[in-house]
Amino acid sequence: MAKVSEGAREVVDSAVRDGAILAVGGFGLSGIPADLIEAVRDSGARDLTVVSNNMGVDGKGLGILIESGQLRKVIASYVGENKLFAQQYLAGELEVEFVPQGTLAERLRAGGAGIPAFYTRTGVGTIVAEGKPHEEFDGRLYVQERGIVADVALVHAHTADTEGNLVYRHTARNFNPVVATAGKVTIAEAEVIVGIGEIDPNHVVTPGVFVQHLVQSRPRAKDIEQRTVRPRPAAVAAVAAGA
């Protein structure tokens, strides 16, 4: 039980400092560590750098850290759902480093694996590659990308045991496994926490050795960024008939 903390705020306060680099799991609003993000907001830590696939939406997910003005820099693949982010970026209030999504995933994986840098074809000849070392392999040009190691990693899992072994659920898995390995300190929130031995070892995705702190997440509605449904035939027919 040594890894299980009473609440998100307590453990975040002990780990997150001004100027810290945070790697945060999730994809849009799916699989985000919502309790831990709120605890970062409530901690008041400032000048933070956030590494994440994207920045959520206005008022939800990582968007609340943009609203609170706690971010100095964002390293992300996509930010198109957040209007306040765009405003702060265009006003020069927020530094942004855009990274191709696959490259971002590999930079996090490399950081967690102790690999300081790697070469990739993605981005060669574009603004993404400007100022970075290049090397030719087998007659093709590659750009060097650095691994990412965060001061603190925040992840969301569906099930964890008290040793921090994590299991994710469906697409909520997304960036969480690579984020979990990339932190000097990793804090996981889980919807269900069970005892040691209650998770089949074959089902463990993130071994507990990567997780230093674990908290029980609060039940909450799982938000969806954009909901698309199939048109109802009766409604379509009524519109076509001018009803």
C-alpha positions in Angstrom: 0.0 0.0 0.0 3.1 2.3 0.2 2.4 3.6 -3.3 -1.3 4.4 -2.7 -2.0 8.0 -1.6 -5.1 9.4 0.0 -5.7 12.1 -2.7 -4.4 13.6 -5.9 -3.7 17.0 -4.4 -1.4 15.6 -1.7 0.8 13.7 -4.1 0.9 16.4 -6.8 1.9 19.0 -4.2 4.8 16.8 -3.2 6.0 16.2 -6.8 5.3 19.2 -8.9 7.4 22.4 -8.6 7.5 25.7 -10.5 9.2 25.2 -13.9 8.6 21.4 -14.0 8.2 19.4 -17.2 5.0 17.4 -17.1 4.2 14.5 -19.5 0.4 13.9 -19.5 -1.4 10.9 -20.9 -4.6 10.9 -22.9 -5.8 11.6 -26.4 -8.2 14.5 -26.6 -10.4 13.9 -23.5 -10.1 10.1 -23.7 -7.9 8.5 -21.0 -6.8 11.9 -19.5 -5.8 11.9 -15.8 -8.5 14.5 -14.9 -8.1 14.3 -11.2 -4.3 14.8 -11.4 -4.7 17.7 -13.9 -7.1 19.4 -11.5 -4.6 18.8 -8.7 -1.9 20.5 -10.7 -4.2 23.5 -11.2 -5.0 23.7 -7.5 -1.3 23.3 -6.6 -0.6 26.8 -8.1 2.7 25.6 -9.7 3.7 27.9 -12.5 6.0 28.2 -15.6 5.2 24.6 -16.4 6.1 22.8 -19.6 3.4 20.2 -20.7 4.2 17.4 -23.1 0.9 15.8 -24.3 -0.7 14.6 -27.5 -3.0 17.7 -27.4 -4.3 20.3 -25.0 -7.9 19.2 -24.5 -10.7 21.7 -25.0 -11.6 25.0 -23.4 -12.5 24.3 -19.8 -11.7 20.6 -19.9 -8.6 18.4 -19.7 -5.4 20.4 -20.0 -7.4 23.3 -21.1 -7.9 24.2 -17.4 -4.2 24.8 -17.0 -4.2 27.2 -20.0 -7.1 29.0 -18.3 -5.2 29.3 -15.0 -2.1 30.7 -16.8 0.2 28.1 -15.3 1.9 27.0 -18.6 5.0 28.4 -20.1 5.5 25.9 -22.9 3.5 23.2 -24.7 5.0 20.3 -26.7 2.1 18.6 -28.5 0.9 17.2 -31.8 -2.5 18.8 -32.1 -4.2 21.8 -30.4 -7.1 22.6 -32.7 -9.9 22.2 -30.2 -8.8 24.9 -27.8 -9.6 28.5 -28.7 -7.9 30.0 -25.6 -4.7 28.1 -26.4 -4.7 29.7 -29.9 -5.2 33.1 -28.4 -2.3 32.8 -26.0 -0.1 31.3 -28.6 -0.8 34.1 -31.2 -0.4 36.7 -28.4 3.1 35.4 -27.6 2.0 34.3 -24.1 2.7 30.6 -24.7 5.7 28.9 -26.3 4.7 26.0 -28.5 6.7 23.1 -30.0 4.7 21.1 -32.5 5.8 17.5 -33.0 4.4 14.9 -35.4 2.3 12.5 -33.5 4.3 9.4 -34.2 7.5 11.2 -33.4 6.1 12.5 -30.1 5.1 8.9 -29.1 8.6 7.7 -30.0 10.3 10.6 -28.2 8.4 9.6 -25.0 9.2 5.9 -25.5 12.8 6.7 -26.1 13.1 8.8 -23.0 11.6 6.0 -20.9 13.9 3.5 -22.4 17.0 5.5 -21.7 17.6 6.4 -25.4 18.8 10.0 -25.7 18.1 10.5 -29.4 17.0 8.7 -32.6 16.7 9.3 -36.3 13.5 9.4 -38.3 12.4 10.4 -41.8 9.3 12.2 -40.5 9.7 15.9 -40.8 12.8 16.0 -43.1 12.6 19.0 -45.4 10.0 20.8 -43.2 10.1 23.4 -40.5 10.0 20.5 -38.0 13.6 19.6 -38.9 15.1 23.1 -38.9 18.1 23.4 -36.7 18.3 19.7 -35.9 21.2 17.3 -36.9 20.7 15.3 -40.0 22.3 12.0 -41.1 22.2 9.9 -44.2 21.4 6.2 -43.9 21.3 3.9 -46.9 21.0 6.8 -49.2 18.1 8.5 -47.4 18.2 11.6 -45.2 17.0 11.4 -41.6 16.5 14.0 -38.8 17.6 13.5 -35.2 14.9 13.8 -32.5 15.7 13.8 -28.8 14.0 11.5 -26.3 11.8 13.2 -23.7 12.2 12.7 -20.0 9.7 14.5 -17.8 10.1 15.6 -14.2 6.6 14.2 -13.5 4.4 11.9 -15.6 0.6 11.9 -15.0 -1.4 9.0 -16.3 -4.9 7.5 -16.1 -5.5 3.7 -15.9 -8.6 1.7 -15.6 -7.3 -0.9 -13.1 -4.2 -0.9 -10.9 -2.9 -3.0 -8.0 -1.3 -1.6 -4.9 2.1 -2.0 -6.4 1.3 0.3 -9.3 0.9 -2.3 -12.1 -1.5 -0.7 -14.6 -4.1 -2.0 -17.0 -5.8 0.4 -19.5 -9.3 0.1 -21.1 -9.7 0.2 -24.8 -8.8 3.4 -26.6 -8.3 5.2 -23.2 -4.9 3.4 -23.3 -3.6 5.7 -26.1 -0.5 7.7 -24.9 -0.6 6.6 -21.3 1.9 3.7 -21.5 4.7 5.7 -23.1 4.0 8.7 -20.8 4.2 6.4 -17.7 7.7 5.3 -18.6 9.0 8.8 -19.5 8.7 10.4 -16.0 11.4 10.7 -13.4 8.4 10.4 -11.1 5.1 8.9 -12.3 1.8 9.4 -10.7 -1.1 7.2 -11.8 -4.8 7.6 -11.1 -6.9 4.5 -11.5 -10.6 3.8 -11.6 -10.2 0.5 -9.8 -7.5 -0.4 -7.3 -7.1 -4.1 -6.3 -4.7 -6.1 -4.2 -1.4 -7.6 -5.3 -2.0 -10.7 -7.4 -5.5 -9.8 -8.5 -4.3 -8.7 -11.9 -3.2 -11.4 -14.3 0.5 -10.6 -15.0 -0.1 -11.2 -18.7 -2.6 -8.3 -18.7 -0.2 -5.8 -17.1 0.7 -3.0 -19.6 2.7 -0.7 -17.4 4.7 -2.6 -14.7 4.6 -1.1 -11.3 8.4 -0.4 -11.3 7.6 2.7 -13.4 4.9 4.0 -11.0 5.9 5.8 -7.8 2.5 7.1 -6.7 -1.1 5.8 -7.1 -4.4 7.5 -6.4 -8.0 6.4 -6.7 -9.7 8.5 -9.4 -13.2 10.0 -8.7 -16.2 8.8 -10.6 -17.0 11.3 -13.4 -18.7 11.5 -16.7 -16.4 10.6 -19.6 -16.5 13.6 -21.9 -16.4 13.3 -25.7 -14.8 16.1 -27.8 -17.0 15.7 -30.8 -20.0 13.3 -31.0 -21.0 12.2 -34.4 -24.1 10.1 -34.8 -25.8 8.4 -37.8 -28.6 10.5 -39.2 -32.1 9.1 -38.4 -33.8 8.1 -41.7 -37.2 9.5 -40.6 -35.6 12.9 -39.9 -33.7 12.9 -43.2 -36.9 12.0 -45.1 -38.8 14.8 -43.3 -36.2 17.4 -44.2 -36.1 16.2 -47.8 -39.9 16.5 -48.0 -39.8 20.0 -46.7 -41.5 19.2 -43.4 
